[in-house]
């Protein structure tokens, strides 16, 4: 996951301008690779990874042993096991289209954000990129194939403000021959990367 997603994640982190004293929640953290990457920037704060899979959390904890300001917890985005207004940021990479109820998850994320905090969602599976639509047949659980505007609308319905979205193209060189299961051929992979990942972000309004 890390090597495949770094080319699109690093530009997002630049846009986020993460500060050393932040409190960040990674929703759908998997093995915790993004938490460890964030921990290099958040040297005076804390990074919390959450995943619905206890196996992923066990792996994340093992891989992150010795990093004092990184912690992990099993939890669903529908009921995040964290207090109100704890985090300055929340982030989710390649997870949101798996959420059973995206609108409920976004409301929960808003709840755990501090006033003035923000949520950043990055996904490769979305309706506006036609070269990912065939992935649905490979997924073991139901997914949501939504457009950028539909995701932005859900952000706003959840009470997030200043919502915006953009694409982040993947500059990774395309091989001459592709033999994986996600694309028909190398040309389709090239076009997919050119279309780019979808980044949607919005904030929790600061207190008056």
C-alpha positions in Angstrom: 0.0 0.0 0.0 2.7 2.5 0.9 4.7 2.2 -2.3 1.6 2.3 -4.4 0.1 5.3 -2.7 3.1 7.5 -1.8 3.0 9.3 -5.2 -0.6 10.6 -4.5 -0.3 10.9 -0.7 2.8 13.1 -0.6 1.2 15.9 -2.5 -1.8 15.8 -0.2 0.5 16.1 2.8 2.1 19.2 1.3 -1.4 20.7 0.9 -2.3 19.8 4.5 0.8 21.6 5.9 0.9 19.4 8.9 2.3 21.0 12.1 4.5 19.3 14.7 2.0 19.6 17.5 -1.1 18.3 15.8 -3.4 15.4 16.9 -4.3 13.4 13.8 -6.7 10.5 13.3 -6.1 8.0 10.4 -9.4 6.4 9.6 -9.0 2.9 8.0 -5.3 2.8 8.9 -4.6 -0.8 7.8 -1.0 -1.7 8.8 -0.3 1.9 9.9 2.1 3.0 7.2 0.5 6.4 6.9 0.5 6.8 10.7 4.2 6.2 10.7 4.7 8.7 7.8 2.7 11.3 9.7 4.6 10.7 12.9 7.7 12.0 11.1 6.0 15.3 10.8 4.0 15.3 14.0 6.9 15.2 16.4 5.2 17.0 19.3 1.7 15.8 19.0 0.1 12.4 18.4 -1.2 10.2 15.6 -4.0 7.7 16.2 -4.7 4.9 13.7 -8.2 3.2 13.6 -9.3 0.2 11.6 -12.3 -2.1 11.7 -10.0 -5.1 11.5 -8.3 -6.3 14.7 -5.7 -8.2 12.5 -4.7 -4.9 10.8 -4.4 -3.2 14.2 -2.1 -6.0 15.5 0.1 -5.6 12.4 0.2 -1.8 12.8 1.1 -2.0 16.4 3.9 -4.5 15.7 5.3 -2.4 12.8 5.1 0.8 14.9 6.7 -0.5 18.1 9.0 2.1 19.6 7.2 5.1 18.2 5.8 6.7 21.4 3.4 9.2 19.8 1.6 6.7 17.6 -1.3 4.5 18.9 -3.9 2.3 17.4 -7.5 1.2 18.1 -10.0 -1.1 16.6 -13.1 0.9 15.6 -15.7 1.6 12.9 -16.1 5.0 11.3 -19.8 4.8 12.2 -18.9 4.8 15.9 -15.4 6.2 16.4 -14.2 5.3 19.9 -12.8 8.8 20.6 -14.1 11.8 22.5 -15.7 14.9 21.0 -13.3 17.5 19.5 -10.1 15.6 20.1 -8.3 15.9 16.7 -7.0 18.8 14.7 -7.1 16.6 11.6 -8.6 13.4 10.3 -7.4 11.6 7.2 -8.5 8.6 5.2 -6.7 7.0 2.3 -8.4 4.3 0.2 -11.0 3.5 2.8 -14.1 5.7 2.5 -15.8 3.8 -0.4 -15.9 0.7 1.9 -17.8 2.6 4.7 -21.3 1.0 5.1 -22.9 4.4 5.6 -20.6 7.2 4.4 -22.9 10.0 5.7 -22.8 8.5 9.2 -19.0 8.2 9.1 -18.6 11.8 8.0 -20.8 13.0 10.9 -18.7 10.9 13.3 -15.5 12.4 11.9 -16.9 15.9 12.3 -17.7 15.1 15.9 -14.2 14.1 16.8 -12.6 17.1 15.1 -11.8 20.2 17.0 -13.4 23.5 15.9 -11.2 24.7 13.0 -10.0 21.1 12.3 -10.3 19.4 8.9 -10.9 16.1 7.3 -8.9 14.9 4.2 -10.2 12.0 2.1 -8.1 10.5 -0.7 -9.5 7.7 -2.9 -8.8 6.1 -6.3 -12.2 4.5 -6.7 -14.7 7.1 -7.8 -17.2 7.6 -10.6 -15.4 10.3 -12.5 -12.5 8.1 -13.3 -13.9 5.5 -15.7 -10.7 3.3 -15.6 -11.5 2.1 -12.0 -15.1 1.0 -12.5 -14.2 -2.6 -13.2 -12.7 -3.0 -9.8 -16.1 -3.6 -8.3 -16.1 -7.2 -9.4 -12.9 -7.9 -7.4 -14.1 -6.4 -4.1 -15.2 -8.9 -1.5 -17.6 -6.4 0.2 -20.0 -3.8 -1.1 -18.5 -0.5 -2.1 -19.8 3.0 -3.0 -18.9 4.4 -6.4 -19.6 8.1 -6.0 -18.6 11.1 -8.0 -16.6 14.0 -6.7 -19.7 16.2 -6.4 -21.6 13.4 -4.6 -18.8 13.1 -2.0 -18.6 16.8 -1.6 -22.4 16.9 -1.0 -22.1 14.3 1.7 -19.3 16.3 3.4 -21.6 19.3 3.5 -24.6 17.3 4.7 -22.4 16.1 7.6 -21.8 19.7 8.6 -18.3 20.2 7.2 -17.6 23.6 5.7 -15.3 25.0 3.1 -15.6 21.7 1.2 -13.5 21.4 -2.0 -12.2 18.6 -4.2 -9.4 18.1 -6.7 -7.5 15.4 -8.5 -3.9 14.3 -7.8 -2.4 12.6 -10.8 0.0 9.7 -10.2 3.4 10.3 -12.0 4.6 6.7 -11.6 6.0 5.5 -14.9 3.7 2.9 -16.6 5.3 -0.4 -17.5 5.4 -1.5 -21.1 3.4 -4.6 -20.2 0.7 -4.9 -17.5 -0.4 -8.4 -16.3 -2.3 -7.6 -13.1 -6.1 -8.0 -12.6 -7.1 -4.4 -12.0 -6.6 -3.1 -15.6 -7.0 -4.6 -19.1 -3.6 -3.4 -20.2 -0.8 -0.9 -19.6 -2.5 1.8 -21.6 -5.6 1.7 -19.3 -3.3 1.9 -16.3 -1.6 4.9 -17.8 -4.9 6.6 -18.4 -6.1 5.8 -14.8 -3.0 7.4 -13.3 -3.4 10.4 -15.5 -7.0 10.9 -14.3 -5.6 10.9 -10.8 -6.9 10.2 -7.3 -9.8 12.2 -5.8 -9.0 14.4 -2.9 -12.0 15.8 -1.0 -11.5 18.0 2.1 -13.5 20.2 4.5 -13.4 21.6 8.0 -15.3 21.9 11.2 -16.3 25.5 11.7 -14.3 27.3 14.3 -16.1 28.5 17.4 -17.3 32.1 17.3 
